[in-house]
Amino acid sequence: MRVPELRIQALNNQPLRSDRSFVLYWMTASRRVQWNFGLQRAVELAVALGRPLVILEALRVGYPWASDRLHRFVLQGMAENRRRLRGSPVRYYCYVELGAGHGAGLLEALANQAAVVVTDDYPCFFLPRMQQAVASRLYVRLEAVDSNGLLPMRAASQVFPTAYAFRRFLQKRLPEHLNELPDRDPLAGVTLPPPVKIDTEILQRWPEASDELLAASPEQLAKLPIDHSVGPGLADGGASAAKVVLRSFLTTKLHRYPDERNQPEADVSSGLSPWLHFGHLSTHQIFVELAQQEDWHPGSLSASTKGSKAGWWGMSEAAEAFLDELITWREVGFNMCWQRPDYDRYESLPEWAQATLAEHEGDTRQHVYSRDEFEQAATHDELWNSAQNQLLTEGRMHNYLRMLWGKKILEWSATPRDALDTMIHLNNKYALDGRDPNSYSGIFWVLGRYDRAWGPERPIFGTIRFMSSQNTARKVRVRDYIEQYRPRLRGQQTLW
């Protein structure tokens, strides 16, 4: 089917220029060649205009928190895209900056020869500002296409205060969009003109990345002006690596998900968020593969729209629990980010949360740590330090411990605003799935977003939900987790 109009947004008022040489797809957030509405839209336009298709995938070095960890993951995805597109009717142009600002002007140079430019509609990090700035400089139509989730972002014109409220809306509106799937392979069965040649002047000024650079070896990464103190994480980037993790989850972990997802030592969460964040994996692909495994069809949906977590999909308990995380909790973050430019600011918190935190801002704190002490996992609490050390070394943290991690930063920071700044910095610097609407949802949940007031009122927290390492250790198994990730520092409080 054609890309739904609700997913397409014009970023400027310029026209299509059908007399120009090619259609340009500027791949920025959906960095994959399958299950991608953005690529599909570009293919549709190329076919309609009878023009070749050029895909530009570029990587800057000057983005916030640029590091070996993040660069390696993206470069591996770019290498896979190059391999997949070899021999296709598409001209794939892969550019990696070797110095800050070296890529300036490349998009405009290509757009000057393009009949239309298509890019990805992603509401977070620096991408919206970058795209709006570029849109004002182009003399050709620039479209942004939403390929983020099952529900088109603009199907909801209000910000939902809770996951429950958003879930009720989903149950009313999502069924009409469940058949609007992107093509598994947008290039399959499509006849396009032969790949176009890029002007020599452009290639000389902005040379394509070598296969050696895309291999992202330590030697290649060392040549780039990025943060080399943040080493590679545990995972490899690219759609193939994502598919391996997805199949492993569906076949070996999903059935344990309802009972063990909060157990750090069991580690049965999907682990898919890094590939979702970098666009190497589509929510639609996950949903289709899960639905096939469950032998599910849309007629299985419940008629109820009361916002229940279970029973609406007509799937197994495990599948429904996972879908609530994948769709409700992930996409409520996109709902916030596209409508609230201040989604990452303290002032975006609910009024009740700001009020209770302000009332207790002056409360005495038994421990107050600096950002550096937090970053180095140098607190008195061995469970917190282990969770932070997992983030430092692997680029991930168990989902349940992420909540505790944030709550303790709030408790041990001089002010709630300091706590927010620390959480954003540490998450965005070290987490492979940071800088994402979903991760901002988690960080701000610590401070009351998507939550309600809880009693009894406590020092520092007020009526913000409270968590402690002692209670966590009673609820879930953490002894082996601590032993695995302990930073081995002296003077830490033990839970045993």
Secondary structure, 3 states (H helix, E strand, C coil): CCCCHHHEEECCCCCCCCCCCEEEEEECCCCCCCCCHHHHHHHHHHHHHCCCEEEEEEECCCCCCCEHHHHHHHHHHHHHHHHHHCCCCEEEEEEECCCCCCCCCHHHHHHCCEEEEEEECCCCCCHHHHHHHHHCCCCCCEEEECCCCCCCHHHCCCCCCEHHHHHHHHHHHHHHHCCCCCCCCCCCCCCCCCCCCCCHHHHHHCCCCCHHHHCCCHHHHHCCCCECCCCCCCCCCCHHHHHHHHHHHHHHHHHHHHHHCCCCCCCCCCCCHHHHHCCCCCHHHHHHHHHHHHCCCHHHCCCCCCCCCCCCCCCCHHHHHHHHHHHHHHHHHHHHHHHCCCCCCHHHCCHHHHHHHHHCCCCCCCCCCCHHHHHCCCCCEHHHHHHHHHHHHHCCCCHHHHHHHHHHHHHCCCCHHHHHHHHHHHHHHHCCCCCCHHHHHHHHHHCCCECCCCCCCECCCECCCCCCHHHHHHHCCCHHHHHHHCCCCCCCECCC
